Amino acid sequence: MLLVILAAITFIAAGCGNGGLKDAKNYPIEDFTFTNQDGKSFGKEDLKGKVWVADFIFTNCADVCPPMTANMAKLQDMIKEEGLKDVEIVSFSVDPTVDSPEVLKDYGNKFSVDFSNWSFLTGYSQEEIEQFALESFKALVKKPESGDQVIHGTDFYLVDQNGNMRKYYTGLKEVPFEQIIKDIKTLQ
């Protein structure tokens, strides 16, 4: 009986350390201030106290970015339908020399996004975004020497109110929308 009680306490304590999230990570996102689709500064400080979902995209992506952005738009609609407050979406451009604020704004408009809680970011060098993605999200971003298609992952990243990446999910096919919503609620 004592072993069962100890096992239960260990299980509960382990769950608490993850904020109740199954398979949770705890990668701190480094401080950043970039430029959003309106040409305004936007950074980690603007996200303080909010749960956010991030991804890495670029506007002239030939294959994975359009469905990822459509999936993120669906997630944004679900967040609204659930009445969840203080939830932001952040899309980091992995091709900052092409993706100016105006280009990002046009791209977002093609997907009918609501910019009130979704920021498309640019305003850094290629080297900076590659390093930022790797260090903060453990994500590979690489622009090849030739061609215009940037190599990047297709995950959505859940970040808590303290700026720690807690979990990631596929953002391309069979997106676990219900699980993402559940995990946002758990963090809140």
C-alpha positions in Angstrom: 0.0 0.0 0.0 2.8 2.4 0.9 4.4 1.8 -2.5 1.1 2.7 -4.3 0.9 5.9 -2.3 4.5 6.8 -3.0 4.0 6.1 -6.7 0.9 8.3 -6.8 2.7 11.1 -5.1 5.6 10.8 -7.5 3.2 10.8 -10.5 1.4 13.9 -9.3 4.6 15.7 -8.5 6.0 14.9 -11.9 2.9 16.3 -13.6 3.1 19.5 -11.6 6.6 20.1 -12.8 5.4 20.0 -16.4 2.5 22.3 -15.7 0.2 19.4 -16.2 1.4 18.9 -19.8 2.2 15.4 -21.0 5.7 15.1 -22.6 6.4 18.8 -21.7 9.7 20.5 -22.5 11.0 23.6 -20.8 13.2 25.4 -23.2 13.6 29.1 -22.4 13.0 31.4 -25.4 15.8 34.0 -25.6 14.8 37.7 -25.4 13.9 39.2 -28.8 12.6 42.3 -30.4 11.8 42.1 -34.1 9.5 43.9 -36.5 5.9 42.9 -37.1 3.8 43.1 -40.3 2.9 46.7 -39.4 6.5 47.8 -39.2 6.3 48.1 -35.4 8.7 46.6 -32.8 7.3 43.4 -31.3 9.1 41.1 -28.9 9.1 38.7 -26.0 8.1 41.5 -23.6 4.9 41.9 -25.6 4.1 38.2 -24.9 4.7 38.3 -21.2 1.8 36.7 -19.2 0.3 35.2 -22.4 0.4 31.7 -23.8 1.5 31.7 -27.4 1.9 29.4 -30.4 4.8 29.9 -32.8 5.9 28.6 -36.1 8.6 29.3 -38.8 7.4 30.2 -42.3 8.3 32.3 -45.3 6.1 33.9 -48.0 7.5 32.4 -51.2 7.6 28.9 -49.8 6.7 26.5 -52.5 5.2 23.6 -50.4 4.8 23.5 -46.6 4.2 27.1 -45.5 0.8 27.7 -47.1 -0.8 24.6 -45.5 0.9 25.4 -42.2 -0.4 28.9 -42.3 -3.9 27.7 -43.1 -3.7 25.3 -40.2 -2.6 28.1 -37.9 -5.5 30.2 -39.1 -7.8 27.3 -38.2 -6.2 27.1 -34.8 -6.8 30.9 -34.4 -10.5 30.4 -35.2 -10.7 27.5 -32.6 -9.0 29.7 -30.0 -11.7 32.4 -30.6 -14.5 29.8 -30.6 -13.3 28.5 -27.2 -13.3 32.1 -25.9 -9.6 31.8 -24.8 -8.0 35.1 -23.9 -4.4 36.1 -23.7 -3.3 33.7 -26.5 -1.0 35.0 -29.2 0.3 33.5 -32.4 3.7 34.3 -33.7 5.1 33.4 -37.1 8.8 34.0 -37.6 9.9 34.5 -41.2 12.9 32.4 -42.1 13.6 34.5 -45.2 13.9 38.0 -43.8 15.6 39.6 -46.8 12.5 38.8 -48.9 9.8 39.1 -46.2 9.4 42.7 -45.4 6.6 43.8 -43.1 4.5 44.7 -46.2 5.1 41.3 -47.8 4.2 39.6 -44.5 1.0 41.7 -44.2 -0.1 40.7 -47.7 0.7 37.0 -46.9 -1.4 37.1 -43.8 -4.3 38.8 -45.6 -4.4 35.9 -48.1 -5.3 33.6 -45.2 -7.7 36.1 -43.6 -5.8 36.1 -40.4 -6.8 38.3 -37.5 -3.8 40.4 -36.8 -5.1 41.4 -33.3 -3.4 38.4 -31.8 -1.2 37.1 -34.7 2.1 38.7 -35.4 4.3 37.9 -38.5 7.9 38.8 -37.6 11.0 39.9 -39.6 13.7 42.5 -39.1 16.7 40.3 -38.4 19.5 38.8 -40.5 19.4 35.2 -41.9 22.1 34.2 -39.4 20.1 35.7 -36.5 16.9 33.7 -37.3 18.9 30.5 -37.8 20.6 30.9 -34.5 17.4 32.0 -32.7 15.4 29.1 -34.0 18.1 26.6 -33.0 18.8 28.0 -29.5 15.3 28.8 -28.4 13.2 26.2 -30.2 15.8 23.5 -31.0 14.6 24.0 -34.6 16.7 23.9 -37.7 16.5 26.8 -40.2 19.0 27.0 -43.1 19.0 29.0 -46.3 21.0 27.1 -49.0 23.7 28.9 -50.9 21.6 28.5 -54.1 17.9 28.6 -54.7 15.2 30.5 -52.8 13.7 27.8 -50.6 14.7 27.9 -47.0 15.0 24.6 -45.1 12.9 24.7 -41.9 10.7 22.5 -39.7 6.9 22.3 -39.9 6.1 22.3 -36.1 3.9 24.5 -34.0 5.5 25.4 -30.7 3.5 26.1 -27.5 5.1 28.7 -25.3 4.0 29.4 -21.7 3.4 32.8 -20.0 7.0 32.9 -18.8 8.5 32.5 -22.2 9.4 28.8 -22.1 8.7 26.5 -25.0 6.7 23.7 -23.5 5.6 21.5 -26.3 5.6 21.1 -30.1 3.2 19.5 -32.5 3.1 18.9 -36.2 1.8 21.9 -38.1 1.5 20.3 -41.5 -0.6 17.1 -41.6 -2.9 15.6 -39.0 -2.5 18.6 -36.7 -3.7 17.8 -33.2 -5.9 20.9 -32.9 -7.9 19.5 -30.0 -4.8 18.6 -28.0 -3.2 22.1 -28.7 -6.4 23.7 -27.4 -6.4 21.4 -24.3 -2.8 22.2 -23.6 -3.4 26.0 -23.9 -6.2 25.6 -21.3 -3.9 23.6 -19.1 -1.2 26.3 -19.2 -3.8 29.0 -18.4 
